Amino acid sequence: MKHFIQQLFRDVLENPVFDQLLIEKYFSKDYIQLVDHTPLNYAEFILHIKKLKEKVAKQNIEILSYAENGNIIFTKHIAKSVLKDGSIVHHKVLAEFTIEDEKVIKCDELTLLMEGNITAKNLGSEI
């Protein structure tokens, strides 16, 4: 599952281009995401990814550690972003992904802004 999550990060988040087909490849239409207790359904998640592509020029995600349990994978990762205004933002993310039928059906994550302007604190859930 680690490889699956790494590919998802590369294809959907690190990819500078919004590609809804790639989102559909990795995420169930029943997808629910909780970011710091803020819920996003699938349609809101699509809007969130569009917003990220508008704001982020480049993103790199480094998995620091992970653990698997059945169809669940936990990751601790760092999301390093260069925004289109040139500013740099780093978030530490603890995420629990639930995978069903080779697609992510749920992600429950906590994010911590480690570097960057406080206005980027909610970059992980902004729509």
OpenMM code with the backbone's topology and positions (N, CA, C; nanometers):
from openmm import Vec3, app, unit

residues = "MET LYS HIS PHE ILE GLN GLN LEU PHE ARG ASP VAL LEU GLU ASN PRO VAL PHE ASP GLN LEU LEU ILE GLU LYS TYR PHE SER LYS ASP TYR ILE GLN LEU VAL ASP HIS THR PRO LEU ASN TYR ALA GLU PHE ILE LEU HIS ILE LYS LYS LEU LYS GLU LYS VAL ALA LYS GLN ASN ILE GLU ILE LEU SER TYR ALA GLU ASN GLY ASN ILE ILE PHE THR LYS HIS ILE ALA LYS SER VAL LEU LYS ASP GLY SER ILE VAL HIS HIS LYS VAL LEU ALA GLU PHE THR ILE GLU ASP GLU LYS VAL ILE LYS CYS ASP GLU LEU THR LEU LEU MET GLU GLY ASN ILE THR ALA LYS ASN LEU GLY SER GLU ILE".split()
positions = [
    Vec3(0.0810, -0.1204, 0.0000),
    Vec3(0.0000, 0.0000, 0.0000),
    Vec3(0.0853, 0.1267, 0.0000),
    Vec3(0.2068, 0.1175, 0.0538),
    Vec3(0.2932, 0.2356, 0.0540),
    Vec3(0.3177, 0.2832, -0.0896),
    Vec3(0.3432, 0.1880, -0.1796),
    Vec3(0.3671, 0.2252, -0.3197),
    Vec3(0.2433, 0.2943, -0.3782),
    Vec3(0.1239, 0.2430, -0.3466),
    Vec3(-0.0007, 0.3018, -0.3939),
    Vec3(-0.0121, 0.4477, -0.3476),
    Vec3(0.0155, 0.4724, -0.2196),
    Vec3(0.0064, 0.6080, -0.1652),
    Vec3(0.1132, 0.6985, -0.2273),
    Vec3(0.2342, 0.6461, -0.2477),
    Vec3(0.3384, 0.7262, -0.3120),
    Vec3(0.2963, 0.7663, -0.4536),
    Vec3(0.2379, 0.6723, -0.5281),
    Vec3(0.1912, 0.7031, -0.6638),
    Vec3(0.0792, 0.8066, -0.6593),
    Vec3(-0.0130, 0.7918, -0.5653),
    Vec3(-0.1209, 0.8873, -0.5483),
    Vec3(-0.0642, 1.0272, -0.5218),
    Vec3(0.0321, 1.0360, -0.4301),
    Vec3(0.0947, 1.1652, -0.4007),
    Vec3(0.1575, 1.2250, -0.5267),
    Vec3(0.2318, 1.1420, -0.6028),
    Vec3(0.2979, 1.1904, -0.7250),
    Vec3(0.1963, 1.2356, -0.8291),
    Vec3(0.0965, 1.1504, -0.8555),
    Vec3(0.0043, 1.1759, -0.9665),
    Vec3(-0.0972, 1.2857, -0.9371),
    Vec3(-0.1422, 1.2958, -0.8127),
    Vec3(-0.2493, 1.3910, -0.7809),
    Vec3(-0.1957, 1.5175, -0.7151),
    Vec3(-0.1074, 1.5047, -0.6160),
    Vec3(-0.0638, 1.6224, -0.5405),
    Vec3(0.0623, 1.6877, -0.5958),
    Vec3(0.1629, 1.6099, -0.6285),
    Vec3(0.2868, 1.6685, -0.6800),
    Vec3(0.2741, 1.7121, -0.8263),
    Vec3(0.1838, 1.6536, -0.8978),
    Vec3(0.1577, 1.6905, -1.0364),
    Vec3(0.1051, 1.8341, -1.0402),
    Vec3(0.1696, 1.9240, -1.1125),
    Vec3(0.1248, 2.0639, -1.1135),
    Vec3(-0.0051, 2.0865, -1.1915),
    Vec3(-0.0496, 1.9857, -1.2643),
    Vec3(-0.1682, 1.9983, -1.3490),
    Vec3(-0.2886, 1.9314, -1.2816),
    Vec3(-0.4022, 1.9986, -1.2825),
    Vec3(-0.5255, 1.9380, -1.2335),
    Vec3(-0.5722, 1.8346, -1.3349),
    Vec3(-0.5896, 1.7108, -1.2919),
    Vec3(-0.6328, 1.6023, -1.3801),
    Vec3(-0.7380, 1.5197, -1.3068),
    Vec3(-0.8634, 1.5443, -1.3381),
    Vec3(-0.9717, 1.4768, -1.2681),
    Vec3(-0.9698, 1.3260, -1.2925),
    Vec3(-0.9219, 1.2817, -1.4085),
    Vec3(-0.9136, 1.1379, -1.4350),
    Vec3(-0.8180, 1.0697, -1.3383),
    Vec3(-0.7092, 1.1372, -1.3032),
    Vec3(-0.6167, 1.0797, -1.2047),
    Vec3(-0.6805, 1.0749, -1.0664),
    Vec3(-0.7579, 1.1749, -1.0334),
    Vec3(-0.8290, 1.1731, -0.9048),
    Vec3(-0.9246, 1.0542, -0.9022),
    Vec3(-0.9979, 1.0343, -1.0112),
    Vec3(-1.0927, 0.9219, -1.0199),
    Vec3(-1.0217, 0.7873, -1.0145),
    Vec3(-0.8976, 0.7818, -1.0609),
    Vec3(-0.8200, 0.6574, -1.0567),
    Vec3(-0.7920, 0.6143, -0.9128),
    Vec3(-0.7671, 0.7107, -0.8255),
    Vec3(-0.7236, 0.6817, -0.6884),
    Vec3(-0.8320, 0.6947, -0.5821),
    Vec3(-0.9367, 0.7731, -0.6081),
    Vec3(-1.0346, 0.8056, -0.5046),
    Vec3(-1.1741, 0.7582, -0.5422),
    Vec3(-1.2409, 0.6963, -0.4456),
    Vec3(-1.3788, 0.6524, -0.4610),
    Vec3(-1.4709, 0.7739, -0.4707),
    Vec3(-1.5804, 0.7577, -0.5418),
    Vec3(-1.6824, 0.8647, -0.5482),
    Vec3(-1.7467, 0.8861, -0.4114),
    Vec3(-1.7306, 0.7885, -0.3222),
    Vec3(-1.7829, 0.7991, -0.1858),
    Vec3(-1.6795, 0.8539, -0.0881),
    Vec3(-1.5698, 0.9051, -0.1413),
    Vec3(-1.4575, 0.9527, -0.0606),
    Vec3(-1.5002, 1.0606, 0.0389),
    Vec3(-1.4478, 1.0474, 0.1599),
    Vec3(-1.4648, 1.1477, 0.2660),
    Vec3(-1.3253, 1.1791, 0.3203),
    Vec3(-1.2960, 1.3069, 0.3344),
    Vec3(-1.1684, 1.3481, 0.3930),
    Vec3(-1.1967, 1.4363, 0.5134),
    Vec3(-1.1256, 1.4100, 0.6214),
    Vec3(-1.1308, 1.4951, 0.7399),
    Vec3(-0.9917, 1.5550, 0.7567),
    Vec3(-0.9829, 1.6861, 0.7494),
    Vec3(-0.8558, 1.7553, 0.7697),
    Vec3(-0.8715, 1.8424, 0.8927),
    Vec3(-0.8012, 1.8060, 0.9989),
    Vec3(-0.8150, 1.8788, 1.1249),
    Vec3(-0.9629, 1.8928, 1.1624),
    Vec3(-1.0376, 1.7867, 1.1424),
    Vec3(-1.1794, 1.7751, 1.1737),
    Vec3(-1.2702, 1.8515, 1.0780),
    Vec3(-1.2154, 1.9065, 0.9687),
    Vec3(-1.2968, 1.9704, 0.8654),
    Vec3(-1.3300, 1.8648, 0.7606),
    Vec3(-1.4592, 1.8320, 0.7424),
    Vec3(-1.4944, 1.7269, 0.6459),
    Vec3(-1.5049, 1.7805, 0.5035),
    Vec3(-1.4586, 1.6985, 0.4092),
    Vec3(-1.4762, 1.7256, 0.2669),
    Vec3(-1.5329, 1.5994, 0.2036),
    Vec3(-1.6403, 1.6129, 0.1258),
    Vec3(-1.6886, 1.4986, 0.0494),
    Vec3(-1.6142, 1.4944, -0.0846),
    Vec3(-1.6484, 1.4018, -0.1692),
    Vec3(-1.5753, 1.3855, -0.2962),
    Vec3(-1.5796, 1.5128, -0.3812),
    Vec3(-1.6977, 1.5710, -0.3978),
    Vec3(-1.7101, 1.6926, -0.4795),
    Vec3(-1.6287, 1.8073, -0.4199),
    Vec3(-1.6304, 1.8208, -0.2884),
    Vec3(-1.5517, 1.9258, -0.2226),
    Vec3(-1.4024, 1.8977, -0.2350),
    Vec3(-1.3659, 1.7694, -0.2306),
    Vec3(-1.2256, 1.7320, -0.2486),
    Vec3(-1.1770, 1.7721, -0.3884),
    Vec3(-1.2590, 1.7517, -0.4896),
    Vec3(-1.2242, 1.7943, -0.6264),
    Vec3(-1.1984, 1.9456, -0.6274),
    Vec3(-1.2876, 2.0223, -0.5645),
    Vec3(-1.2690, 2.1680, -0.5568),
    Vec3(-1.1414, 2.2029, -0.4812),
    Vec3(-1.1118, 2.1262, -0.3767),
    Vec3(-0.9895, 2.1473, -0.2988),
    Vec3(-0.8655, 2.1273, -0.3867),
    Vec3(-0.8624, 2.0211, -0.4650),
    Vec3(-0.7471, 1.9952, -0.5514),
    Vec3(-0.7345, 2.1063, -0.6568),
    Vec3(-0.8461, 2.1513, -0.7125),
    Vec3(-0.8425, 2.2642, -0.8075),
    Vec3(-0.7816, 2.3878, -0.7411),
    Vec3(-0.8230, 2.4153, -0.6170),
    Vec3(-0.7710, 2.5312, -0.5437),
    Vec3(-0.6204, 2.5179, -0.5212),
    Vec3(-0.5774, 2.3956, -0.4848),
    Vec3(-0.4330, 2.3731, -0.4663),
    Vec3(-0.3566, 2.4054, -0.5934),
    Vec3(-0.4078, 2.3609, -0.7072),
    Vec3(-0.3384, 2.3838, -0.8350),
    Vec3(-0.3336, 2.5325, -0.8688),
    Vec3(-0.4323, 2.6095, -0.8217),
    Vec3(-0.4317, 2.7544, -0.8430),
    Vec3(-0.3264, 2.8231, -0.7571),
    Vec3(-0.3009, 2.7700, -0.6376),
    Vec3(-0.2129, 2.8361, -0.5408),
    Vec3(-0.0704, 2.7835, -0.5376),
    Vec3(-0.0513, 2.6543, -0.5692),
    Vec3(0.0777, 2.5884, -0.5502),
    Vec3(0.1493, 2.5726, -0.6838),
    Vec3(0.2722, 2.6231, -0.6899),
    Vec3(0.3539, 2.6078, -0.8106),
    Vec3(0.4241, 2.4723, -0.8131),
    Vec3(0.4696, 2.4280, -0.6956),
    Vec3(0.5430, 2.3019, -0.6873),
    Vec3(0.5202, 2.2413, -0.5499),
    Vec3(0.5022, 2.1092, -0.5493),
    Vec3(0.4833, 2.0412, -0.4212),
    Vec3(0.5622, 1.9113, -0.4207),
    Vec3(0.6222, 1.8838, -0.3057),
    Vec3(0.6951, 1.7592, -0.2854),
    Vec3(0.6470, 1.6995, -0.1543),
    Vec3(0.6186, 1.5703, -0.1574),
    Vec3(0.5717, 1.5022, -0.0368),
    Vec3(0.6687, 1.3900, -0.0039),
    Vec3(0.7194, 1.3954, 0.1182),
    Vec3(0.8149, 1.2955, 0.1651),
    Vec3(0.7523, 1.2159, 0.2785),
    Vec3(0.7384, 1.0844, 0.2568),
    Vec3(0.6867, 0.9975, 0.3619),
    Vec3(0.8009, 0.9684, 0.4588),
    Vec3(0.7819, 1.0079, 0.5838),
    Vec3(0.8840, 0.9855, 0.6860),
    Vec3(0.8683, 0.8475, 0.7494),
    Vec3(0.7427, 0.8069, 0.7711),
    Vec3(0.7156, 0.6741, 0.8259),
    Vec3(0.5734, 0.6348, 0.7898),
    Vec3(0.5478, 0.5040, 0.7989),
    Vec3(0.4150, 0.4538, 0.7682),
    Vec3(0.3915, 0.3238, 0.8423),
    Vec3(0.2656, 0.2872, 0.8546),
    Vec3(0.2270, 0.1595, 0.9151),
    Vec3(0.1014, 0.1116, 0.8439),
    Vec3(0.0962, -0.0183, 0.8194),
    Vec3(-0.0183, -0.0769, 0.7511),
    Vec3(-0.0915, -0.1727, 0.8446),
    Vec3(-0.2249, -0.1741, 0.8324),
    Vec3(-0.3074, -0.2659, 0.9096),
    Vec3(-0.4284, -0.3004, 0.8242),
    Vec3(-0.4268, -0.4162, 0.7618),
    Vec3(-0.5369, -0.4548, 0.6735),
    Vec3(-0.5471, -0.3591, 0.5569),
    Vec3(-0.6632, -0.2948, 0.5430),
    Vec3(-0.6838, -0.2014, 0.4317),
    Vec3(-0.6593, -0.0554, 0.4715),
    Vec3(-0.5855, -0.0366, 0.5817),
    Vec3(-0.5560, 0.0985, 0.6311),
    Vec3(-0.4056, 0.1202, 0.6299),
    Vec3(-0.3654, 0.2391, 0.5840),
    Vec3(-0.2251, 0.2784, 0.5924),
    Vec3(-0.2186, 0.4155, 0.6587),
    Vec3(-0.1324, 0.4242, 0.7592),
    Vec3(-0.1040, 0.5506, 0.8268),
    Vec3(0.0268, 0.6046, 0.7702),
    Vec3(0.0333, 0.7339, 0.7460),
    Vec3(0.1593, 0.7949, 0.7053),
    Vec3(0.1876, 0.9168, 0.7925),
    Vec3(0.3145, 0.9385, 0.8170),
    Vec3(0.3626, 1.0668, 0.8690),
    Vec3(0.4456, 1.1216, 0.7554),
    Vec3(0.4022, 1.2337, 0.6999),
    Vec3(0.4748, 1.2890, 0.5863),
    Vec3(0.4859, 1.4412, 0.5948),
    Vec3(0.5811, 1.4909, 0.5193),
    Vec3(0.6030, 1.6354, 0.5096),
    Vec3(0.5623, 1.6789, 0.3691),
    Vec3(0.4749, 1.7773, 0.3621),
    Vec3(0.4351, 1.8370, 0.2348),
    Vec3(0.5078, 1.9708, 0.2231),
    Vec3(0.6002, 1.9770, 0.1281),
    Vec3(0.6755, 2.1003, 0.1032),
    Vec3(0.6186, 2.1647, -0.0222),
    Vec3(0.5705, 2.2875, -0.0080),
    Vec3(0.5046, 2.3561, -0.1181),
    Vec3(0.5721, 2.4898, -0.1457),
    Vec3(0.5851, 2.5188, -0.2744),
    Vec3(0.6234, 2.6522, -0.3185),
    Vec3(0.4977, 2.7112, -0.3810),
    Vec3(0.4479, 2.8177, -0.3199),
    Vec3(0.3268, 2.8795, -0.3705),
    Vec3(0.3581, 2.9664, -0.4913),
    Vec3(0.2568, 2.9977, -0.5683),
    Vec3(0.2773, 3.0762, -0.6906),
    Vec3(0.3251, 3.2180, -0.6614),
    Vec3(0.3071, 3.2637, -0.5368),
    Vec3(0.3600, 3.3958, -0.5003),
    Vec3(0.5068, 3.3876, -0.4573),
    Vec3(0.5653, 3.2663, -0.4648),
    Vec3(0.7064, 3.2459, -0.4318),
    Vec3(0.7317, 3.2048, -0.2877),
    Vec3(0.6316, 3.2118, -0.2024),
    Vec3(0.6514, 3.1750, -0.0626),
    Vec3(0.6596, 3.0229, -0.0472),
    Vec3(0.7229, 2.9819, 0.0609),
    Vec3(0.7440, 2.8400, 0.0891),
    Vec3(0.6628, 2.8018, 0.2119),
    Vec3(0.5987, 2.6849, 0.2025),
    Vec3(0.5146, 2.6353, 0.3101),
    Vec3(0.5477, 2.4883, 0.3335),
    Vec3(0.5660, 2.4514, 0.4599),
    Vec3(0.5874, 2.3113, 0.4967),
    Vec3(0.4816, 2.2712, 0.5983),
    Vec3(0.4178, 2.1570, 0.5723),
    Vec3(0.3211, 2.0996, 0.6654),
    Vec3(0.3673, 1.9600, 0.7049),
    Vec3(0.3555, 1.9276, 0.8330),
    Vec3(0.3697, 1.7893, 0.8783),
    Vec3(0.2290, 1.7328, 0.8817),
    Vec3(0.2129, 1.6124, 0.8250),
    Vec3(0.0807, 1.5524, 0.8134),
    Vec3(0.0824, 1.4112, 0.8719),
    Vec3(-0.0135, 1.3832, 0.9575),
    Vec3(-0.0392, 1.2477, 1.0051),
    Vec3(-0.1709, 1.2069, 0.9407),
    Vec3(-0.1679, 1.1007, 0.8591),
    Vec3(-0.2865, 1.0648, 0.7810),
    Vec3(-0.3168, 0.9164, 0.7907),
    Vec3(-0.4453, 0.8872, 0.8019),
    Vec3(-0.4948, 0.7496, 0.8007),
    Vec3(-0.5801, 0.7332, 0.6749),
    Vec3(-0.5318, 0.6524, 0.5814),
    Vec3(-0.6026, 0.6265, 0.4564),
    Vec3(-0.6721, 0.4907, 0.4656),
    Vec3(-0.8000, 0.4857, 0.4297),
    Vec3(-0.8728, 0.3596, 0.4202),
    Vec3(-0.8935, 0.3302, 0.2720),
    Vec3(-0.8531, 0.2114, 0.2305),
    Vec3(-0.8584, 0.1736, 0.0892),
    Vec3(-0.9561, 0.0576, 0.0718),
    Vec3(-1.0474, 0.0741, -0.0242),
    Vec3(-1.1420, -0.0311, -0.0604),
    Vec3(-1.1487, -0.0402, -0.2118),
    Vec3(-1.1448, -0.1605, -0.2642),
    Vec3(-1.1522, -0.1825, -0.4089),
    Vec3(-1.0479, -0.0989, -0.4834),
    Vec3(-0.9266, -0.0939, -0.4287),
    Vec3(-0.8115, -0.0258, -0.4899),
    Vec3(-0.8315, 0.1252, -0.5040),
    Vec3(-0.9171, 0.1835, -0.4184),
    Vec3(-0.9367, 0.3281, -0.4169),
    Vec3(-0.9451, 0.3754, -0.2722),
    Vec3(-0.9016, 0.4988, -0.2507),
    Vec3(-0.9124, 0.5579, -0.1176),
    Vec3(-1.0578, 0.5986, -0.0955),
    Vec3(-1.1133, 0.5499, 0.0136),
    Vec3(-1.2524, 0.5826, 0.0462),
    Vec3(-1.2598, 0.6858, 0.1595),
    Vec3(-1.1514, 0.6923, 0.2396),
    Vec3(-1.1504, 0.7871, 0.3512),
    Vec3(-1.0062, 0.8251, 0.3841),
    Vec3(-0.9893, 0.9502, 0.4225),
    Vec3(-0.8622, 0.9977, 0.4758),
    Vec3(-0.8937, 1.0862, 0.5956),
    Vec3(-0.8334, 1.0522, 0.7076),
    Vec3(-0.8489, 1.1302, 0.8306),
    Vec3(-0.7098, 1.1817, 0.8644),
    Vec3(-0.6909, 1.3123, 0.8554),
    Vec3(-0.5558, 1.3659, 0.8742),
    Vec3(-0.5527, 1.4851, 0.9680),
    Vec3(-0.4367, 1.4995, 1.0301),
    Vec3(-0.4048, 1.6163, 1.1112),
    Vec3(-0.2852, 1.6833, 1.0461),
    Vec3(-0.2916, 1.8138, 1.0318),
    Vec3(-0.1828, 1.8874, 0.9685),
    Vec3(-0.1280, 1.9916, 1.0656),
    Vec3(-0.0008, 2.0157, 1.0529),
    Vec3(0.0662, 2.1157, 1.1351),
    Vec3(0.1519, 2.2024, 1.0445),
    Vec3(0.1253, 2.3311, 1.0412),
    Vec3(0.2072, 2.4242, 0.9657),
    Vec3(0.3410, 2.4378, 1.0364),
    Vec3(0.4470, 2.3958, 0.9694),
    Vec3(0.5816, 2.4013, 1.0284),
    Vec3(0.6607, 2.5218, 0.9790),
    Vec3(0.6329, 2.5656, 0.8584),
    Vec3(0.7046, 2.6796, 0.8007),
    Vec3(0.6119, 2.7498, 0.7041),
    Vec3(0.6140, 2.8822, 0.7054),
    Vec3(0.5341, 2.9594, 0.6124),
    Vec3(0.4353, 3.0499, 0.6836),
    Vec3(0.3704, 3.1311, 0.6042),
    Vec3(0.2743, 3.2276, 0.6545),
    Vec3(0.1543, 3.1565, 0.7166),
    Vec3(0.1060, 3.2084, 0.8267),
    Vec3(-0.0073, 3.1494, 0.8970),
    Vec3(-0.1318, 3.1391, 0.8077),
    Vec3(-0.1382, 3.2220, 0.7042),
    Vec3(-0.2534, 3.2150, 0.6117),
    Vec3(-0.2563, 3.0831, 0.5358),
    Vec3(-0.1445, 3.0088, 0.5333),
    Vec3(-0.1376, 2.8787, 0.4660),
    Vec3(-0.1702, 2.7634, 0.5604),
    Vec3(-0.2093, 2.7956, 0.6820),
    Vec3(-0.2374, 2.6912, 0.7819),
    Vec3(-0.3386, 2.5903, 0.7317),
    Vec3(-0.4441, 2.6349, 0.6652),
    Vec3(-0.5518, 2.5465, 0.6200),
    Vec3(-0.5413, 2.5078, 0.4731),
    Vec3(-0.4205, 2.5098, 0.4193),
    Vec3(-0.3995, 2.4735, 0.2793),
    Vec3(-0.4507, 2.3330, 0.2500),
    Vec3(-0.4459, 2.2443, 0.3490),
    Vec3(-0.4876, 2.1060, 0.3308),
    Vec3(-0.6374, 2.0837, 0.3205),
    Vec3(-0.7173, 2.1864, 0.3470),
    Vec3(-0.8627, 2.1695, 0.3387),
    Vec3(-0.9316, 2.2830, 0.2637),
    Vec3(-0.8558, 2.3763, 0.2136),
    Vec3(-0.9126, 2.4945, 0.1473),
    Vec3(-0.9847, 2.4568, 0.0194),
    Vec3(-1.1050, 2.5173, -0.0010),
    Vec3(-1.1767, 2.4975, -0.1275),
    Vec3(-1.2162, 2.6300, -0.1873),
] * unit.nanometer
topology = app.Topology()
chain = topology.addChain("A")
for resn in residues:
    res = topology.addResidue(resn, chain)
    for name in ("N", "CA", "C"):
        topology.addAtom(name, app.Element.getBySymbol(name[0]), res)
